[in-house]
Amino acid sequence: MSILIVGSVALDNIKTPFGEVKETLGGSATYACLAAGIFSPVRLLSAAGEDLPGKYIRKLKRKNIDLAGLKICGGSTFRWTGEYGDDINEARTLSVCPERLTGDNLEIPAHYENPDYLFLANTDPEVQNGVLKRVKPLKLTVLDTMNLWINNKLKSLKYIMKKADILFINETESKMLSGEVNLISAAKKIIRHGPDIVIIKKGEHGAFLLSKEDFFAVPAYPLEKVKDPTGAGDSFAGGFLGYLSTRKKITRESLRTATVMGAVAASFTVEDFGTGRLEKTCRADVEKRFEKMQRMLDF
C-alpha cells in the first residue's frame, strides 16, 4: 500500500533539561515518514532550502522514503527553535521562520497523485487544501493540525476537516477547536463537523480514539528516560498510518491496534534528540514493544 505524507522538513534547535542540539533534522513530515516507513514504503511531499545538509537527505533515502516530491528551493530551510522546562510535555517556541512548503512551490509528481493513504501532517491548511485538489487518496485521508492554524486559519481548517476521515489533534487543541472542556465531548463535537474518527494525543498520558461506534484509550509506553518529546505526535500518527496500511481492511480491531502501534513508535522518538532514535528503529523493535504493551494491558 502506498502512503503519501505532506508536511514540513525542518532544521531544529532544541533544548531540554537533558541536553541541547542544534540544526538537527526535524519537521512534521520527517517524523511521520520515518515512523510510517517502518511498516510500508512512503512518499514525501515537502520543500526545503538549499542549505538542507546532504547527509539528512541521504538518511531519508535509506529509510524507504521516496523523495521525488521533496523540492529544494533557494534560500533557507524552515527552522524551529524551542525549549522544554520541567514540564517536558510543554514546548516553548523561541523562534520560528516560515515553512517552505507553500502553494507557490507545491510540485506533485505524477506517481504521487493516487496514493492508498494520504497523511496531511501539520502544515498550513491552505497548502493541505491545495494538495487535496490534486491528490485523490484511494482509501483514507488523515489530517493533523495545531493551535496556530486554529487561531489564524480556522475557515480553511474547517473546510479540509470535512474531507478528512481521521483527525489527529492534541488535548489543548481539541478544546480550542471544539469549545468544549471535556475531551470526550470535544471529540464528539469535532466528529459532528467533519472526520469520522478523532484521535486525541495526550503526550505522556497516551491517547484515545473516538468514533461514532467506538472509544479506545491507550497509555503511553512506559519509559525510564525521556530526552526530547519533539516530533512524538508526528511519529505517533506515522506509526498509526504505517501499521494500518499493512492491513487488508480497516476495522475496529485494526484501528485499535494501529493506535497502540502509534504509541509505540512515539516512544522511540522521545528517547533521543531529534530523529536520532527513530532512524535506528526497525519493525522488530516496534513489535517487541508492542508485545510488552499487550502484556501490560492484559487484565
Backbone as a ProteinNet text record, in pm:
[ID]
protein_1_A
[PRIMARY]
MSILIVGSVALDNIKTPFGEVKETLGGSATYACLAAGIFSPVRLLSAAGEDLPGKYIRKLKRKNIDLAGLKICGGSTFRWTGEYGDDINEARTLSVCPERLTGDNLEIPAHYENPDYLFLANTDPEVQNGVLKRVKPLKLTVLDTMNLWINNKLKSLKYIMKKADILFINETESKMLSGEVNLISAAKKIIRHGPDIVIIKKGEHGAFLLSKEDFFAVPAYPLEKVKDPTGAGDSFAGGFLGYLSTRKKITRESLRTATVMGAVAASFTVEDFGTGRLEKTCRADVEKRFEKMQRMLDF
[TERTIARY]
83.9	0	88.1	51.4	130.9	80.4	175.4	144.8	210.5	132.5	185.8	174.3	286.2	288.9	330.8	248.8	269.4	295.5	400.6	428.3	566.5	618.4	744.3	865	974.4	1108.5	1183.7	1246.1	1299.4	1436.6	1499.5	1619.2	1582.3	1596.2	1550.5	1667.2	1643.9	1734.8	1654.9	1696.6	1615	1696.1	1633.5	1695.4	1595	1636.9	1554.2	1637.9	1579	1659.1	1770.4	1769.3	1864	1970.7	1970.7	2072.7	2023	2103.5	2072.8	2132.5	2059.3	2110.8	2079.8	2161.1	2141.6	2140	2053.6	2043.9	2023.9	1942.3	1913.6	1794.2	1786.2	1676.9	1544.8	1442.8	1310.8	1202.6	1085.9	972.8	864.2	738.3	625.1	628.8	658.4	660.5	778.1	890.4	1009.1	981.1	929.4	899.6	794.2	690.3	583.3	634.4	718.9	773.9	862.8	946.7	1035.5	957.3	849.1	767.9	686.3	622.4	541.8	628.5	750.4	840.7	887.3	868.4	899.6	810.6	691.1	592.3	574.9	581.7	547.8	631.1	643.8	709.8	630.9	704.8	643.5	691.3	600.7	635.6	624.6	725.7	731.4	703.5	611.2	584.5	615.7	722.3	765.3	857.4	910.8	1007.3	1108.6	1231.1	1337.9	1430	1511.3	1606.8	1731.2	1811.7	1932.9	2039.2	2013.7	2107.8	2077.3	1975.9	1948.4	2066.6	2134.7	2254.4	2225.6	2318.2	2302.5	2295.5	2359.8	2357.7	2216.5	2132.1	1995.1	1912.1	1935.8	1866	1902.4	2028.9	2072.9	2010.6	1995.1	1930.6	1788.5	1713.9	1575.1	1567.6	1657.7	1658	1682.2	1765	1795.9	1680	1578.9	1469.8	1341.2	1352.5	1234.3	1142.1	1199.7	1120.8	1150.9	1048	1058.1	1065.8	1174.2	1195.6	1171.4	1100.7	1073	992.7	916.2	833	896.8	1025	1095.8	1162.2	1107.8	1161	1264.4	1381.9	1486.5	1478.8	1443.3	1423	1546	1551	1653.9	1626	1729	1708.8	1726.2	1672	1695.5	1583.7	1619.5	1523.2	1445.3	1320	1236.7	1308.4	1308	1374.5	1280.3	1293	1220	1319.2	1311.2	1394.6	1302.9	1320.6	1233.4	1304.6	1243.5	1299.7	1188.8	1225.9	1134.8	1188.5	1098.5	1137.2	1109.4	1074.7	1047.4	926.7	828	714.6	753.6	797.5	851.2	744.3	616.5	508.6	485.8	540.9	514	640.4	635.9	747.9	724.7	832.8	825.9	899.3	826.8	887.6	964.5	1093.6	1177.8	1184.5	1187.1	1184.8	1139.3	1080.5	1033.7	1035.3	1073.7	1069.6	965.3	915.4	807	844.9	746.8	769.3	791.2	864.6	894.9	787.2	707.2	602.5	484.3	468.5	360.3	292.8	182.3	112.7	198.2	290.3	373.5	477.2	525.4	629	581.7	450.5	393.9	400.8	490.1	506.7	481.9	380.1	339.2	372.9	466.2	497.8	374.4	368.9	251.3	224.1	328.7	306.5	263.7	253.2	204	52.2	-11.9	-147.6	-257.6	-232.9	-336.9	-283.1	-242.8	-193.2	-308.8	-277.1	-380.4	-414.2	-310.1	-328.9	-260.4	-329.9	-275.4	-273.4	-155.5	-145.2	-104	-194.9	-166.8	-115.6	16.7	78.2	66.6	100.3	80.4	151.5	72.6	121.5	3.2	25.4	-77.7	-199	-320.3	-437.9	-465.9	-417.8	-434	-348.1	-230.3	-145.8	-211.3	-265	-333.4	-450.5	-527.4	-638.6	-588.7	-475.1	-417.7	-376.2	-323.4	-285.9	-409.3	-514.9	-635.1	-705.9	-679.5	-738.5	-674.9	-551.7	-476.8	-447.4	-458.3	-429.5	-560	-585.4	-708.5	-675.4	-670.1	-638.6	-746	-703.2	-794.8	-864.2	-801.3	-858	-886.7	-788.8	-802.3	-728.2	-792.3	-727.8	-717.6	-596.9	-569.5	-512.1	-557.1	-522.7	-466.1	-366.7	-315.5	-312.8	-317.6	-315.6	-259.4	-262.6	-208.7	-279.9	-246.5	-314.2	-295.2	-179.3	-154.8	-262.5	-298.6	-397.4	-538.4	-563.5	-694.8	-719.6	-615	-628.8	-632.1	-553.5	-533.9	-599.7	-628.9	-685.4	-796.7	-887.1	-992.7	-1085.8	-1117.6	-1208.8	-1151.5	-1024.7	-959.6	-948.3	-921.8	-909.2	-1042.3	-1150.9	-1282.2	-1321.7	-1282.4	-1313.5	-1246.7	-1118.5	-1048.1	-1087.2	-1130	-1175.5	-1294	-1377.8	-1493.7	-1453.9	-1330.7	-1283.2	-1195.3	-1162.5	-1073.2	-1151.1	-1092.8	-1151.5	-1110.6	-985.5	-931.6	-860.1	-882.1	-811.8	-727.4	-599	-510.8	-501.4	-511.2	-507.5	-465.5	-401	-364.5	-473.9	-452.5	-555.2	-597.9	-501.3	-531.9	-601.2	-551.8	-608.3	-750.8	-780.4	-916.9	-1016.3	-973.8	-1059.6	-1076.2	-967.3	-973.9	-1068.8	-1054.3	-1131.1	-1279.4	-1309.4	-1448.3	-1520.2	-1442.7	-1504.2	-1552.5	-1514.1	-1554.2	-1437.2	-1468.6	-1366.4	-1337.2	-1440.6	-1426.5	-1378.7	-1279.4	-1219.6	-1315.1	-1396.2	-1490.8	-1594.3	-1643.1	-1737.5	-1672.1	-1544.2	-1471.7	-1461.8	-1423.9	-1410.8	-1544.2	-1650.4	-1782.6	-1826.5	-1798.4	-1837.2	-1757.7	-1629.2	-1545.8	-1596.3	-1635.2	-1687.8	-1814.5	-1898.3	-2022	-1994.1	-1874.9	-1842.3	-1735.6	-1708.5	-1606.2	-1567	-1450.3	-1394.1	-1477.2	-1461.5	-1531.1	-1465.4	-1334.9	-1257.4	-1169.9	-1163.3	-1072.8	-979.3	-850.2	-751.1	-685.5	-706.3	-652.4	-524.7	-415.6	-284.3	-267.2	-223.6	-212.9	-71.9	26.7	165.5	197.8	257.7	298.5	179.4	58.6	-61.6	-130.7	-66.2	-119.3	-209.2	-315.5	-406.3	-537.7	-640.4	-760.2	-820.9	-885.5	-953.1	-1102.6	-1171.9	-1317.1	-1382.3	-1484.4	-1567.8	-1713.1	-1803.8	-1944.5	-1969.8	-1882	-1902.8	-1810.8	-1705.8	-1604.5	-1536.4	-1486.7	-1399.7	-1287.9	-1163.3	-1048.8	-940.2	-888.5	-782.2	-657.2	-541.7	-414.9	-317.7	-242.3	-141.9	-17.1	68	199.5	283.2	377.4	467.3	556.2	565	641.9	792	854	997.7	1061.4	1182.7	1254.4	1319.3	1361.9	1430.8	1367.2	1338	1286.3	1379.3	1434	1528.1	1462.9	1374.3	1321.4	1188.7	1077.8	947.1	913.6	1004.9	979	950	841.9	808.3	734.7	707.7	641	501.1	427.1	292.2	292.1	389.3	401	440.6	529.1	568.5	451.2	370.5	250	161.1	134.2	47.6	110.4	241.6	309.1	305.8	331.7	324.8	185.3	86	-54.7	-85.8	-54	-88.4	-5	123.9	209.5	156.9	119.7	64.4	-67.4	-154.7	-286.5	-273.2	-170.2	-150.4	-113.5	-73.7	-37.6	-158.4	-272	-391.9	-478.5	-543.9	-628.3	-753.6	-807.4	-929.4	-911.6	-980.3	-982.3	-1101.4	-1072.6	-1176	-1157.4	-1251.4	-1240.4	-1112.7	-1081.8	-964.4	-834.8	-831.6	-709.2	-684.9	-790.2	-775.5	-722.2	-772.4	-723.4	-575.5	-542.3	-403.6	-313.4	-358.9	-280.9	-256.1	-353.3	-336.6	-225.7	-220.9	-113.7	21.4	23.4	146.8	195.6	102.7	141	207.3	150.6	209	348.9	366.7	497	598.3	559.4	650	693.8	600.8	632.4	731.6	725.5	813.7	960	987.9	1126.3	1173.9	1086.6	1123.8	1173.7	1105.2	1137.3	1263.4	1320.6	1439.5	1568.7	1563.3	1683.3	1642.6	1738.4	1709.1	1680.3	1585.2	1551.8	1506.5	1552.5	1512.2	1611.8	1708.6	1818.9	1777.7	1688.7	1647	1552.7	1464.2	1366.9	1435.4	1544	1618.2	1671.3	1699.9	1760.2	1656.1	1529.2	1422.9	1375.8	1363.2	1315.7	1183.9	1125	995.2	1002.5	1113.6	1127.3	1127.9	1191.4	1191.8	1050.8	973.5	836.3	750.3	763.1	681.2	715.4	842.2	881.6	815	814.3	748.1	596.6	544.9	400.3	358.1	437	406.1	412.4	505.5	512.5	389.7	344.3	223	102.6	95.2	-15	-15.5	102.5	110.7	78.1	121.4	96.6	-52.9	-126.5	-268.1	-360.4	-303.4	-386.1	-432.9	-563.1	-614.1	-741
-118.8	0	124.7	223.2	345.4	450	518.6	624.1	753.2	859.2	990.9	1078.4	1137.2	1223.5	1364	1460.7	1600.7	1681.3	1761.8	1843.2	1903.9	1943.8	2017.4	1927.1	1968.2	1917.8	2036.6	2018.9	2133.3	2104.2	2211	2203.8	2261.6	2181.6	2219.7	2249.6	2346.1	2375.1	2349.9	2250.6	2201.9	2199.2	2246.6	2238.7	2179.8	2078.2	2016.7	2007.9	1968	1951.6	1848.2	1772	1661.1	1688	1809.7	1841.6	1938.3	1952.3	2050.5	2006	2030.2	2003	2122.4	2138.7	2248	2194.4	2252.8	2220.9	2070.5	2007.9	1865.7	1847.5	1735.6	1707.7	1700.7	1769.5	1769.1	1796.4	1837.5	1865.6	1760.4	1803.5	1712.3	1595.1	1623.2	1515.9	1421.8	1476.5	1393.4	1285.6	1327.1	1229.4	1129.5	1178.6	1088.9	988.2	1033.2	942.9	835.3	875	776.5	670.8	711.7	615.5	527.2	586.6	507.9	414.7	459.9	378.7	251.6	240.5	115.6	2.7	38.2	-61.2	-70.4	42.4	45.2	149.7	138.2	243.6	374.2	485	616	713.2	803.8	912.4	1044.3	1127.4	1254.6	1370.5	1457.8	1580.6	1697.6	1770.2	1879.8	1971.6	2070.8	2162.8	2203.3	2226.1	2266.3	2363	2434.1	2525.4	2453.1	2525.7	2465.7	2439.7	2488.6	2463.5	2335.5	2258.7	2131.1	2037.5	1993.2	1910	1782.5	1750.5	1629.9	1503.9	1504.5	1385.3	1354.2	1458.7	1435.6	1378.6	1424.4	1369.1	1222.9	1190.7	1051.4	963.2	1017.3	941.8	903.1	997.4	971.4	868.4	877.5	782.4	640.3	625.8	492.7	431.9	512.7	465.2	439.8	396.4	351.9	468.7	588.6	707.9	760	774.2	828.8	981.1	1041.2	1184.7	1261.3	1200.3	1269.5	1396.9	1400.8	1517	1615.6	1599.3	1694.3	1799.1	1918.7	2025.9	2106.4	2122	2203.9	2342.6	2440.5	2577.8	2662.4	2780.4	2874.8	2925.5	2971.5	3024.9	2920.1	2950.7	2868.7	2768	2659.9	2558.9	2611.3	2569.9	2603.5	2563.1	2653.8	2627.3	2653.1	2566.7	2585.7	2577	2673.9	2674.1	2672.9	2575.7	2564.4	2501.5	2516.7	2455.2	2400.8	2303.5	2239.3	2261.1	2292.1	2306.9	2179.8	2194.8	2078.2	1999.6	2070.2	2001.7	1966.2	1843.2	1800.1	1793.1	1802.4	1798	1933	2040.1	2173.9	2234.8	2260.5	2325.8	2476.4	2551.6	2696.6	2733	2789.4	2827.8	2958.2	2954.7	3073.2	3149.5	3076.6	3141	3040.3	3091.2	3006.8	3089.8	3028.1	3100.1	3034.1	3102.6	3047.5	2914.5	2824.9	2697.1	2719.4	2627.6	2639.9	2579.4	2488.2	2424.7	2521	2582.4	2677.5	2643.2	2710.2	2687.7	2720	2816	2857.9	2753.8	2676.7	2578.1	2434.6	2415.4	2281.5	2208.1	2113	2034.3	1887.4	1829.5	1693	1599.9	1506.8	1410.6	1328.5	1286.3	1213.4	1086.9	1015.8	889.4	911.8	1037.2	1069.8	1091.3	1099.9	1154.7	1061.5	932.9	839.2	742.2	793.3	704	628.1	517.8	448.5	530.7	583.3	659.3	795.6	899.8	1035	1088.4	1131.7	1196.5	1340.9	1431.2	1574.2	1612.3	1600.7	1632	1781.7	1821	1959.2	2058.1	2137.3	2247.2	2337.9	2441.5	2539.7	2470.4	2487.5	2422.9	2466.5	2582.3	2622.5	2534.7	2497.6	2403.7	2265.9	2224.2	2094.9	2089.7	2197.3	2202.6	2197.4	2263.7	2260.6	2121.3	2044.4	1906	1823	1838.8	1757.7	1788.1	1902.4	1933.1	1850.7	1805.3	1734.1	1588.8	1553.5	1416.7	1350.2	1231.2	1158.7	1026.5	1025.4	900.6	795.3	670.9	562	507	520	457.3	554.9	638.1	712.2	845.3	949.9	1079.9	1110.9	1133.6	1159.4	1300.1	1373.8	1514.5	1541.4	1629.4	1679.6	1831.7	1897.1	2043	2091.2	2222.9	2278.2	2408.7	2461.9	2582.3	2703.5	2714.2	2826.8	2836.6	2723.6	2723.1	2738.3	2686.5	2704.5	2853.3	2922.3	3064.4	3152.1	3116.3	3207.9	3167.2	3038	2993.1	2891.7	2927.5	2835	2799.3	2893.8	2867.8	2762.1	2775.6	2677.3	2542.2	2545.2	2420.4	2346.5	2418.7	2355.1	2297.4	2362.5	2313.7	2179.5	2169.9	2044.3	1934.9	1971.9	1872	1791.9	1855.6	1787.1	1679	1687.6	1590.4	1482	1499.2	1404.3	1289.4	1171.3	1054.7	1047.8	1087.2	1081.5	1212.5	1266.5	1386.6	1353.7	1387.5	1382.8	1522.9	1533.3	1663.1	1642.3	1741.4	1720	1770.1	1747.4	1774.2	1921.1	2010.7	2154.2	2200.4	2154.4	2196.6	2146.3	2027	1974.4	2062.5	2116.5	2206.1	2339.9	2389.4	2514.4	2502.3	2391.9	2373.5	2352.2	2282.2	2245.5	2342.7	2413.7	2498.7	2420	2292.9	2206.5	2187.5	2165.4	2141.2	1991.8	1910.5	1765.1	1707.8	1619.3	1569.3	1481.5	1402.6	1318.5	1405.7	1506.4	1600	1673.8	1708.5	1777.7	1690.6	1563.4	1472.8	1450.6	1434.3	1413.2	1534.2	1652.1	1773.9	1787.4	1755.1	1761.5	1663.3	1544	1443.4	1492.6	1564.5	1616.5	1717.5	1774	1877	1832.5	1701.8	1663.6	1518.5	1484.5	1349.7	1242.1	1118.8	1005.7	962.4	987.1	943	1057.6	1077	1174.3	1100.2	1125.9	1069.3	1185.5	1190.4	1298.6	1250.4	1319.9	1286.2	1357.9	1283.1	1338.5	1326.7	1322.9	1320.4	1199.3	1223.5	1112.5	1036.7	1088.6	1021.7	940.2	924.5	837.6	909	842.1	897.3	822.8	879.2	799.7	824	720.5	718.8	719.1	805.6	811.2	823	739	746.6	732.1	729.9	711.2	571.6	476.8	337.7	290.1	365.5	309.2	416.6	373.4	455.8	365.4	411.8	331	421.6	387.5	465.3	379.7	440.6	369.2	455.6	396.8	475.6	495.5	584.7	594.6	474.7	434.3	325.6	375.7	300.8	348	348	461.5	477.4	534.7	491.2	545.8	679.6	695.9	817.6	876.1	1004.7	1077.7	1196	1207.4	1315.5	1432.2	1399.6	1505.7	1461.2	1526.7	1487.4	1547.4	1627.2	1687.6	1580	1596.7	1502.8	1378.1	1365.4	1244.2	1230.3	1340.7	1334.2	1298.5	1351	1318	1171.4	1122.7	981.2	890.8	934.2	858.9	841.6	951.3	945.1	861	874.6	795.5	647.1	610.7	469.6	413.7	493.1	453.9	423.5	516.6	500.5	392.1	384.3	281	141.8	117.7	-13.9	-37.9	61.4	44.6	8.2	59.1	30.7	-114.5	-187.3	-328.6	-421.8	-369	-449.9	-445.4	-556.1	-562.7	-477.7	-472.6	-395.8	-306.2	-194	-103.8	-143	-199.6	-248.5	-186.2	-211.6	-165.1	-217.5	-344.3	-406.6	-348.6	-328	-275.5	-130.5	-52.9	84.9	88.6	-0.7	-6.8	-48.7	-150.5	-195.5	-85.3	-14.3	94.8	204.7	228.8	329.6	289.2	162.4	114.1	122.8	87.1	96.1	240.7	334.6	475.1	514.8	469.5	498.4	438.6	319.5	254.2	331.9	372.5	449	578.5	644.9	769.3	746	628.7	600.3	598	555.3	556	698.9	782.2	920	995.3	981.6	1063.5	1016.8	904.4	852.1	921.8	1005	1073.6	1208.5	1293	1421.8	1407	1487.5	1485	1347.7	1309.2	1181.2	1068.8	1096.1	1002.1	860.3	841.8	706.6	646.3	727.8	676.9	625.1	688.5	644.6	502.4	463.3	332.3	224.8	261.9	169.5	85.7	-44	-134.2	-198.5	-274.5	-337.9	-431.6	-503.7	-596.9	-522.6	-404.8	-324.4	-284.3	-240.9	-196.6	-313.4	-426.6	-542	-591.8	-580.6	-623.4	-535.9	-404.7	-316.4	-331.1	-358.9	-381	-499.8	-606.9	-725.3	-693.5	-608.9	-567.6	-486.1	-401.5	-324	-416.7	-519.9	-616.5	-682.3	-725	-788.8	-688.4	-564.9	-463.5	-433.5	-438.5	-402.2	-520	-640.2	-760.4	-767.3	-787.3	-799.3	-884.6
0	0	0	-79.2	-86.6	12.6	76.2	171.8	124	113.1	81.1	205.3	246.5	363.8	322.5	359.8	323.4	450	451.2	568.4	561.5	675.4	678.8	696.8	634.4	662.7	721	835.9	908.2	968.5	1012.5	1095.6	1231.5	1335.6	1469.1	1562.3	1649	1761	1888.5	1965.4	2077.1	2206.1	2313.3	2445.6	2543.1	2616.4	2719.8	2847.7	2959.7	3082.5	3068.4	2957.7	2941.9	2836.6	2779.7	2681.1	2575.6	2471.5	2368.4	2235	2125.4	1991.5	1901.9	1798.3	1704.1	1561.5	1480.5	1337.3	1313.6	1397.1	1378.9	1286.8	1219.9	1127	1201.3	1149.6	1212.2	1109.8	1159.1	1071.4	1084.4	1070.2	1089.4	992.3	865.3	766	786.8	832.3	855.3	959.5	1075.2	1180.9	1135	1069.4	1025	923.1	831.2	729.5	790.9	884.6	947.3	1024	1090.2	1165.2	1071.8	971.8	877.7	795.2	764	682.2	750.7	879.4	949.6	898.1	850.6	808.6	656.8	586.7	444.3	371.7	238.3	160.9	172.3	175.9	196.8	89.9	50.6	-40.9	34.8	23.1	95.2	-0.1	39.6	-34.9	57.2	25.3	109.6	31.1	100.7	40.8	145.7	101.8	192.7	119.7	197.7	138.3	89.6	14.5	-41.2	65.8	187.4	296.6	373.6	332	398.1	374.3	480.1	461.3	382.2	293.1	212.8	295.8	413.3	498.3	544.7	561.8	603.7	488.7	369.7	253.5	235.9	253.2	240.2	348.6	469.6	576.7	538.7	483	445.1	331.9	238.1	126.9	175.8	278.4	330.9	408.9	441.5	527	449.5	324.7	249.1	213.5	193	165.8	25.4	-55.8	-191.1	-179.1	-227.9	-214.2	-344.4	-438.8	-564.8	-542.1	-432.9	-403.3	-307.3	-276.1	-190.4	-279	-279.9	-364.3	-286.9	-345.7	-286.6	-349.5	-267.4	-313.7	-280.6	-337.7	-298	-157.9	-88.8	45.4	153.1	270.6	389.2	414.1	480	523.8	644.2	654.9	770.8	899.1	997.1	1124.7	1241.2	1343.3	1468.4	1583.8	1674.4	1793.8	1915.1	2000.8	2116.8	2234.9	2351	2470.1	2559.8	2640.5	2735.8	2876.4	2969.8	3109.4	3187	3312.6	3396.8	3346.9	3289.3	3227.7	3085.4	3066	2937.6	2829.5	2867.6	2769.4	2701.1	2757.1	2705.5	2645.5	2514.7	2447.8	2443	2461.6	2444.9	2316.9	2221.5	2094.5	2112.3	2081	2093.1	1961.4	1851.8	1720.2	1616.1	1509.7	1400.8	1273.6	1163.3	1035.9	947.3	846	763.3	698	690.6	623.7	474.7	412.9	270.6	182.5	237.2	157.5	146.9	30.5	5.4	-125.7	-152.4	-278.4	-398.9	-383.5	-496.7	-535.5	-440.2	-474.2	-457.3	-459.3	-445.4	-579.2	-587.9	-709.9	-676.8	-738.8	-707	-822.7	-805.3	-911.1	-949.4	-1071.9	-1123.1	-1042.3	-1002.2	-930.7	-786.1	-743.2	-609.6	-606	-721	-727.5	-679.7	-671.4	-626.5	-521.7	-407	-302	-237.6	-175.2	-97.4	26.6	91.5	214.3	200.7	243.4	242.9	385.3	430.4	560.8	541.2	573.7	570.6	708.6	725.2	854.6	881.5	1001	1043.4	951.5	880.6	797.5	767.1	692.6	659.2	594.3	648.4	589.2	445.4	404.7	265	174.5	221.9	148	146.1	260.7	267.9	169.8	163.1	67.8	-75.9	-102.3	-236.4	-278.4	-182.9	-211.6	-244.9	-165.3	-185.7	-317.5	-376	-506.3	-616.2	-591.5	-695.6	-661.9	-535.5	-491.9	-450	-501.2	-470.6	-402.7	-270	-199.4	-222.7	-237.3	-269.5	-145.6	-30	89.7	203.3	238.6	363.1	355.3	410.2	425.8	574.8	620.2	761.5	774.1	875.1	891.3	1030.4	1037	1164.1	1156	1271.3	1273.4	1406.1	1428.9	1553.4	1587.9	1705.7	1754.6	1664.2	1597.2	1506.9	1399.7	1340.7	1232.5	1287.1	1406.6	1468.9	1495.6	1537	1568.1	1443	1341.4	1228.8	1097.5	1080.9	953.2	977	1067	1107.5	991.9	906.5	795.7	701.6	665.4	578.2	647.2	777.2	852.8	857.9	885.3	891.5	755.6	649.8	514.9	489.1	524.3	496.9	595.3	715.4	811.9	758	677.9	622.1	522.7	469.6	371.4	433.7	561.3	628.2	690.2	687.7	753.6	900.2	928.1	1063.7	1093.4	1212.4	1257.3	1379.4	1373.4	1489.9	1547	1678.7	1742.9	1888.1	1948.3	2088.5	2181.6	2309.8	2409.6	2411.4	2417.8	2423.4	2295.7	2182.6	2053.5	2034.4	2087.1	2074.3	2147.8	2262	2339.2	2267.7	2208.5	2133.1	2014.2	1941	1818.5	1845.9	1952.9	1982.6	2075.2	2157.3	2259.9	2379.5	2387.7	2498.3	2595.9	2721.5	2822.9	2836.4	2831	2840.3	2707.7	2712.9	2589.4	2508.3	2575.8	2502.7	2432.9	2502.8	2440.7	2325.1	2341.9	2235.2	2109.9	2129.5	2015.3	1945.6	2023.1	1963.4	1882.2	1932	1859.6	1730.6	1734.8	1614.4	1508.8	1551.7	1458.3	1390	1462.6	1402.6	1291.2	1291.6	1192.8	1092.5	1087.1	990.6	989.8	1048.6	1034.9	1104.3	1058.2	1119.3	1250.3	1260.3	1376.7	1424	1554.4	1615.3	1710	1695.1	1786.9	1859.5	1990.3	2072.5	2140.5	2110.3	2165.8	2299.6	2401.7	2536.3	2593	2504.5	2549.5	2634.7	2751.2	2838.4	2895.9	2876.4	2925.4	2816.3	2701.2	2597.4	2498.5	2457.9	2357.1	2363.9	2301.6	2282	2145.3	2098.5	1969.2	1993.4	1923.6	1938.1	1801.6	1778.8	1659.2	1703.2	1609.4	1644.4	1698	1661.9	1701.5	1812.5	1844.4	1932.7	2016.6	2131.8	2215.5	2265.2	2248	2287	2343.2	2459.3	2522.1	2534.4	2509.1	2519.9	2599.7	2692.8	2766	2681.2	2722.2	2659.7	2702.6	2617.3	2654.5	2769.1	2878.8	2994.9	2969.7	2994.8	2974.7	3100.8	3130	3244.9	3211.1	3085.8	3046.4	2920.3	2925.9	2811	2787.2	2666.2	2636.1	2562.4	2466	2380.4	2320	2355.9	2302.6	2165.9	2108.8	1978.7	1874.2	1800.8	1694.1	1738.8	1869.5	1918	1859	1852.1	1795.1	1648	1573.7	1431.3	1413.5	1500.6	1495.7	1530.4	1626.1	1662.4	1539.7	1471.2	1352.8	1241.8	1223.7	1121.3	1150.9	1277.2	1314.8	1299.9	1339	1323.9	1177.4	1089.4	948	880.7	920.4	863.2	892	1018.2	1051.5	978.8	977.8	916.2	768.9	703.6	560.6	534.2	639.1	620.7	632.8	672.2	690.7	564.9	535.4	416.2	431.5	553.9	578	699.4	696.2	811	898	1012.3	1103	1241.3	1328.1	1466.5	1529.7	1505.2	1565.1	1507.3	1375.1	1314.6	1356.4	1374.2	1421.2	1564.2	1648	1786.2	1789.9	1712.5	1709.4	1654.4	1552.6	1495.5	1598.5	1685.1	1789.3	1886.6	1922	2009	1937.1	1807.8	1730.4	1723.8	1714	1715.1	1845.2	1955.8	2087.3	2099.2	2044.1	2048.7	1964.1	1843.2	1757.2	1825.7	1890.6	1961.2	2074.3	2136	2249.6	2207.3	2085.2	2037.4	2012.7	1960.2	1927.7	2049.6	2162.5	2280.3	2352.8	2311.9	2380.2	2338.8	2234.1	2188.2	2130.1	2104.6	2044.6	1895.3	1847.3	1705.5	1660.2	1543	1483.9	1513.1	1600.4	1621.3	1652.6	1748.2	1786.8	1685.3	1629.7	1534.1	1408.1	1367.2	1248.1	1264.2	1387.9	1413.9	1445.8	1444.5	1485.2	1367.7	1389.2	1283.5	1326.9	1236.7	1263.1	1383.9	1397.7	1510.4	1643.3	1646.5	1769.1	1808.4	1709.4	1734.3	1782.8	1718.3	1755.1	1895.6	1933.4	2067.9	2173.8	2151.5	2247.6	2242.1	2124.2	2112.5	2197.6	2193.4	2274.3	2424	2463.4	2603.3	2641.2	2549.5	2575.2	2592.3	2509.9	2520.8	2658.8	2704.4	2835.9	2947.2	2928.4	3031	3044.3	2933.9	2934.7	2959.2	2966.7	2987	3132.2	3152.6	3290.5	3290.7
[MASK]
+++++++++++++++++++++++++++++++++++++++++++++++++++++++++++++++++++++++++++++++++++++++++++++++++++++++++++++++++++++++++++++++++++++++++++++++++++++++++++++++++++++++++++++++++++++++++++++++++++++++++++++++++++++++++++++++++++++++++++++++++++++++++++++++++++++++++++++++++++++++++++++++++++++++++++

